[in-house]
Amino acid sequence: MLEMRLAGKMDIVVDRQGFGSLLGLLSGGVGISAPVGCDLDTFFQRCLGLDPEYAAARVRTVFLNGHPVDDTARAVLASGDEVALSTAMPGLVGICMRRDSPIKSFRRDITHDPRAGDASAASGGGTILVTVKLFNFIALEIGPGLLAKGVYMSGERLARAVADGGPILDAALDGVAVDPGRVRDAAERAGDGLFFLRAKKGGDQTANRD
């Protein structure tokens, strides 16, 4: 089962600048919960909310713990894993790192080995926490939906994003409305404790309070 020090559930609505700061944090990684024994294809659909056709066409570069992945259906996630997603990167190195690259043999020593994980070995159900990093257009395209759905983020990183971004327009902590000006204080007090953060850009809707 997923075990963590949860500081609270934070819902915020921010202006355009503030939302841009939050999107910028996605390249550094945010936490996403996933079922035990989940493979990457299932993770894309159930946890990130990606359409299978979009994932196949746009998410062309996938790294699992620093290893490029070709067969996402056989790459099984474990607690603490790090997944990095990008569109097709330019240049020879970018081509080499793409999923099912025609020159993937040049990186065979670092390619993810699907035998390293086995979904059949998972038992008892439960949930794990995976770190997801989004780069370039992937962050812009799926980042807003992911933030709206909810991610895990440390209070320290949330405080930094709030400090760098524009004003918070509306906020709720654990379903109770709070002064938007106090969000940074609450985040700083939490330190490395994790918030389950849901964030929207102003004009979408006010913070959820449920």
C-alpha positions as CSV (number, residue, x, y, z in Angstrom):
1,M,0.0,0.0,0.0
2,L,1.0,3.6,-0.6
3,E,2.5,5.1,2.5
4,M,3.5,8.8,2.7
5,R,3.5,11.8,5.0
6,L,0.6,13.6,3.5
7,A,0.4,17.3,4.6
8,G,-3.1,17.8,3.2
9,K,-5.2,18.2,0.0
10,M,-4.7,21.6,-1.6
11,D,-6.9,23.0,-4.3
12,I,-5.9,26.3,-5.9
13,V,-6.9,28.5,-8.7
14,V,-4.1,30.7,-10.1
15,D,-3.6,33.3,-12.8
16,R,-1.8,32.7,-16.1
17,Q,1.6,33.4,-14.7
18,G,1.1,31.3,-11.6
19,F,-0.2,28.4,-13.7
20,G,2.9,28.7,-15.9
21,S,5.1,28.3,-12.8
22,L,3.3,25.2,-11.9
23,L,3.7,23.7,-15.4
24,G,7.4,24.5,-15.1
25,L,7.6,22.2,-12.1
26,L,6.5,19.2,-14.1
27,S,10.0,18.8,-15.6
28,G,11.3,18.3,-12.1
29,G,8.8,15.6,-11.3
30,V,5.5,15.2,-9.5
31,G,4.1,12.2,-7.7
32,I,1.3,10.1,-9.3
33,S,-0.3,7.1,-7.7
34,A,-0.7,3.9,-9.6
35,P,-1.9,0.4,-9.0
36,V,0.6,-2.2,-7.9
37,G,1.8,-4.2,-11.0
38,C,0.8,-1.4,-13.4
39,D,2.5,-1.4,-16.8
40,L,3.3,1.8,-18.6
41,D,0.4,1.5,-21.1
42,T,-2.1,1.1,-18.3
43,F,-0.4,3.9,-16.4
44,F,-0.7,6.3,-19.4
45,Q,-4.4,5.6,-19.7
46,R,-5.6,5.1,-16.1
47,C,-3.3,7.4,-14.2
48,L,-2.4,10.1,-16.7
49,G,-5.7,10.0,-18.6
50,L,-4.1,9.7,-22.0
51,D,-5.9,8.5,-25.0
52,P,-4.0,5.4,-26.4
53,E,-3.7,7.0,-29.8
54,Y,-2.3,10.2,-28.4
55,A,0.2,8.3,-26.3
56,A,1.4,6.3,-29.3
57,A,1.6,9.2,-31.6
58,R,2.9,12.0,-29.3
59,V,4.8,10.4,-26.4
60,R,7.6,9.2,-28.5
61,T,10.4,9.2,-25.9
62,V,9.9,7.3,-22.7
63,F,12.4,6.8,-19.9
64,L,11.9,4.5,-16.9
65,N,14.5,5.1,-14.2
66,G,16.8,6.6,-16.9
67,H,16.5,3.8,-19.3
68,P,14.8,4.3,-22.7
69,V,11.7,2.1,-23.1
70,D,10.5,0.5,-26.4
71,D,7.8,-1.9,-25.1
72,T,5.6,0.1,-22.8
73,A,3.2,-2.8,-22.4
74,R,5.8,-4.9,-20.7
75,A,7.4,-2.2,-18.6
76,V,6.0,-2.7,-15.1
77,L,6.2,0.0,-12.5
78,A,7.4,-0.3,-8.9
79,S,7.1,2.1,-6.0
80,G,9.6,4.9,-6.3
81,D,10.1,4.6,-10.1
82,E,10.7,7.6,-12.2
83,V,9.0,8.0,-15.6
84,A,10.1,10.8,-18.0
85,L,8.0,11.6,-21.1
86,S,8.8,13.7,-24.1
87,T,7.8,14.2,-27.7
88,A,10.3,13.0,-30.3
89,M,13.6,14.8,-29.6
90,P,15.7,16.2,-32.4
91,G,19.1,15.1,-33.6
92,L,20.8,11.8,-33.8
93,V,20.6,11.2,-30.1
94,G,17.0,12.1,-30.0
95,I,16.2,9.6,-32.9
96,C,18.2,6.9,-31.1
97,M,16.2,7.4,-27.8
98,R,12.7,7.2,-29.4
99,R,10.4,4.3,-28.9
100,D,11.2,1.5,-31.4
101,S,13.8,3.7,-33.1
102,P,15.3,2.2,-36.3
103,I,18.7,2.7,-34.7
104,K,17.9,1.5,-31.2
105,S,20.6,-1.1,-31.4
106,F,23.1,1.7,-30.7
107,R,21.6,2.0,-27.2
108,R,20.9,-1.6,-26.4
109,D,23.2,-1.5,-23.3
110,I,20.9,1.1,-21.6
111,T,17.5,0.1,-23.0
112,H,15.0,-0.9,-20.4
113,D,14.8,-4.7,-19.9
114,P,11.1,-5.7,-19.5
115,R,12.3,-8.8,-17.6
116,A,13.2,-6.4,-14.8
117,G,9.5,-6.2,-13.8
118,D,6.8,-8.8,-13.8
119,A,3.2,-7.8,-13.3
120,S,2.3,-11.4,-12.4
121,A,4.5,-11.1,-9.3
122,A,2.3,-8.4,-7.9
123,S,-0.3,-9.6,-5.4
124,G,-2.6,-8.2,-2.9
125,G,-3.5,-5.0,-4.8
126,G,-2.5,-1.7,-3.3
127,T,-1.1,1.5,-4.7
128,I,2.4,2.8,-5.3
129,L,3.8,6.3,-5.9
130,V,5.6,7.1,-9.1
131,T,7.5,10.2,-10.1
132,V,6.5,11.6,-13.5
133,K,8.6,14.2,-15.4
134,L,7.1,15.9,-18.4
135,F,9.1,17.7,-21.0
136,N,8.6,20.1,-23.9
137,F,5.2,19.9,-25.7
138,I,4.1,17.0,-23.5
139,A,4.1,19.2,-20.4
140,L,2.0,21.9,-22.3
141,E,-0.4,19.4,-23.7
142,I,-1.1,17.1,-20.8
143,G,0.2,19.1,-17.9
144,P,-3.0,21.2,-17.3
145,G,-5.2,18.1,-17.2
146,L,-2.8,16.3,-14.9
147,L,-2.7,19.3,-12.5
148,A,-6.5,19.5,-12.6
149,K,-6.7,15.7,-11.8
150,G,-4.2,16.0,-9.0
151,V,-0.5,15.3,-8.3
152,Y,1.6,14.9,-5.2
153,M,4.1,17.6,-4.6
154,S,6.2,18.6,-1.6
155,G,5.4,21.7,0.4
156,E,8.8,23.0,-0.3
157,R,8.3,22.9,-4.1
158,L,4.8,24.2,-3.9
159,A,6.0,27.2,-1.9
160,R,8.7,27.9,-4.4
161,A,6.1,27.8,-7.3
162,V,3.8,30.1,-5.4
163,A,6.6,32.5,-4.7
164,D,7.7,32.6,-8.4
165,G,4.2,32.7,-9.9
166,G,1.4,35.2,-9.9
167,P,-1.3,35.6,-7.3
168,I,-3.5,32.7,-6.1
169,L,-7.1,33.6,-6.8
170,D,-8.8,31.0,-4.7
171,A,-7.7,28.2,-2.4
172,A,-9.0,25.4,-0.2
173,L,-7.1,23.1,2.2
174,D,-8.7,19.7,3.0
175,G,-12.0,21.0,1.5
176,V,-12.1,24.2,3.6
177,A,-11.7,27.6,2.0
178,V,-8.4,29.4,3.1
179,D,-7.0,32.8,2.5
180,P,-5.0,32.5,-0.8
181,G,-2.3,34.6,0.8
182,R,-1.7,31.8,3.4
183,V,-1.0,29.0,0.9
184,R,2.7,29.7,0.8
185,D,2.9,29.7,4.6
186,A,1.1,26.4,4.8
187,A,3.4,24.9,2.1
188,E,6.6,26.2,3.8
189,R,5.5,24.7,7.1
190,A,4.9,21.3,5.4
191,G,8.5,21.2,4.2
192,D,9.2,17.9,2.5
193,G,5.7,16.6,3.4
194,L,3.5,15.9,0.4
195,F,0.4,17.8,-0.7
196,F,-2.1,16.2,-3.0
197,L,-2.4,19.3,-5.2
198,R,-5.1,20.1,-7.7
199,A,-4.6,23.3,-9.6
200,K,-6.5,25.2,-12.3
201,K,-6.0,28.4,-14.2
202,G,-8.2,31.3,-13.3
203,G,-11.4,31.3,-15.3
204,D,-11.7,27.5,-15.3
205,Q,-13.5,27.2,-11.9
206,T,-13.0,28.0,-8.3
207,A,-11.1,25.7,-6.0
208,N,-12.9,22.5,-5.1
209,R,-14.1,22.2,-1.5
210,D,-15.0,18.6,-1.1
